[in-house]
Amino acid sequence: MTKVVSVRDVWKHYGKIKVVRGVSFDVDEGTTTVIFGPSGAGKSTLLRCINMLHPPDRGTVFLRDIDLMKTGSKMNYYRSKFGMVFQHFNLFSHMTVLDNVMIGPRVVKKISRDQAKAIALEAIEKVRMKDWCSHYPSQLSGGQKQRVGIARALAMDPEVILLDEPTSALDPELIGEVLQTMLDLAKEKKTMICVTHEMGFAKAVASEMIFMDEGAVVETGSSEHFFTNPVNERTKRFLSRLTELYGRHETRNDIVADKK
Amino acid sequence: MIDYLGDLFEGLLVTFQLSFTALGIGLILGLAAALARIYGNKPASYLANTYIELIRGTPLTVQLFIVYFGLPSLGILFSPTFSAIVALGINSGAYQAEYFRGAIESIGGGQMEAALSLGMSRFQAIVRIILPQALRLALPSWSNEAAYLPKYSSVAFLVTVPELLARSKMVISQNLKPLEVYLVVGLIYLVSIATISKILDMVYERYKFTVE
């Protein structure tokens, strides 16, 4: 399989605090990588290092064979190859759903209005938000907002989609619709790197899982590995805490199981 | 009474000319200073901060006198009207900068992050995402500035600009009816500012939105 992203010994600190400490991993085309771990583990920062939103202090990230740390003034262009979905949606409040999804193709890719609209509509349809095109973000539920967030990322036709705890800010009953959309993407063989604690989702689609703690990778492996015989003590403790909180990974994911 | 209204209205036109030009200059200076403070590098941010604090910490009259009476000793000579516009514009810019800064900061970093992650440059993000929101959010407090300026511009009479207050003094020196004339002048300010506020309210209602 072709590697799309290679993270190579990435370090990031803010002041004296080392948030990410020497993380390396590869992501194959068409696969989903799930990153999980306690809060403060550096997961979100790592995602932002990958698309150079916060370039690493040491180490680098390759997008296919391009060293992103050496892209200089083209860094913005390469950043557009990564779609990003945020925990708190970050939809542009002053724009309608359609404009939110159109603005990337319009402004970054300089695509004509009509073409951008067609691309946006296709993305919006994919997340089942077609009837909401002329609504503003404040008029949507959390789940709807996040689906628009996903559509906004999709409209740029990214090589990789980065998802930063996409369901963590949602009411429990709204998580399903967003997970469903993410599953659709996985089925379409979109390459995804997803920070999430939705273990059912991970079990269903993750080809690789990465457990992070205190800025470093503690354990990696398939979902099978993590759910049957995790090796590291910290991993075991964290997984059992998740189970306490959410119940067994199977139970929470009827939505996931059905659609497999 | 009607005979001097014409004079006063001519003065009102000068007042409008002063205040709206100054408001425009202040808008540009204020936006630049706010952006420099938030997104600029250290020197730019420091410079903007100094400007804002310096202007807000000194009386408008002193600023006007420096421009009109002070600068000529450096060989810079402005007409009274131009001096007043410069002083009012620079003054208003410092206050407007703080309105814009507050608005930009209330939008939060997530909007910038989202814009950059789409591949926008910082400049594109500011123009397309940050400013359209900041300007709308700042409008209610910015309306204050628009309502203050026509009143504050009356200091221009100190440097012989024939604006509304200066005209009223001329009228009084002829008809010797200060109470009547000042009441009329007060009413003219009142109606003008109420009109400006109303228009800005309507603009705000039209463009307001809810921040995520």
Interface residues (C-beta under 8 A of the other chain):
Chain A: R48 N51 L53 N76 Y77 R79 S80 K81 F82 G83 M84 F86 H88 F89 N90 L91 F92 S93 H94 I103 G104 V107 V108 Y136 P137 S138 K145 R152 M156
Chain B: I107 G110 Q111 E113 A114 A115 L116 S117 L118 G119 M120 S121 Q124 R128 I129 P132 Q133 R136 F209 T210 V211 E212
